[in-house]
Amino acid sequence: MNFKHLLYFRTLAEELHFRRAAEKLNITQSPLSIAIQNLEEELGAPLFLRTQRSVQLTEFGRLLYHHSLGILERIDTCEQEMKAVASGKAGQLRIGFTAASSLLSPFPALIHAFRNHYPDINVTLKEHTSIAQLRAIGERELDVGVIRRPQRNLVSGISFRKLATDRLVVAAHSGHPLLEKAEIRIQDLADQNFIFYPRKIGVGIYDQFIELCGKRGFFPNIVQEAQEATTIIGLVASGLGIAVVPSGLQFIKIPNVAFLPLADDDAETDLFLAFRAGEENPRIAHLIRLAQTAFHNQEG
């Protein structure tokens, strides 16, 4: 029993007229008759009672018709779902993000827009560090990640699409002497105590800032480490030290914390979408398009 024979049978069972059924199927009566005969031979029983004046279903035919409705409906549903997945309108998309990127206003705007545009896509969000996201993408545990690109090339076969460039700013206690300066450069931070991310968790901005400091001839004196951006800003409020963070985090309003722009031209960090290179996933293409709009609007 194949799909075409079952479709021919159902159509004849509903029309109970060979000519009308053939017209509805856009075929001649001959292949319809042959298909029904083959189906009856395969199943071992007559499906129709045929006379010169009428065509009627047998008991066996009524049973097959009952089953054919569900079978053909499932096949049609399967076909529609497969087409939707192939076109990127359905399926699954597993998105990684860093704790800091989730605090940037374009990120929730992006997820909200994606869900609105593609309600039949099951979106799964997973928080990971940048390096952990890259590994998960390489191991097919994630489809795409929102990351600060690490300076080290840790995973091969990953493509990056730039979303935004974010200036680096200094977060300092509101009574810190740095606030008295008209302009602050990275070199001015050489003698400061820093609160920063632990290198081992693989936050992309770590290596970048260490490199920026190295170009100025010093290594930052990190007196306290914290994994979350909000925790770092909170510790800054205690006066324990300063922190260098993307400017997008300035909206985190904690008492006694001021944000100071860095004047250096290279004091900036880029945010990327990361995904497997060479993989044609239309859902990722949809996300890229919406992400570029979300982050462009934020920059504007």
Protein Blocks (a to p, Z undefined) as FASTA:
>chain_A
ZZklmmmmmmmmmnopaklmmmmnopafklmmmmmmmmmmmnopafbdcdfkbccddfkl
mmmmmmmmmmmmmmmmmmmmmmmmmnopgccddddddfklmmpmklmmmmmmmmmmmmmb
ccddddddfklmmmmmmnopafbdcddddfbdfbghiacddfbdcdddddddfkbfklmp
mbdcfklmmmpccddddfklopaklmmmmmmmmmnopacddfbdcfbfklmmmmmmnona
ccdddfklmmpccehiacdddfbfklccdddddddehiacfklmmmmmmmmmmmmmmmZZ
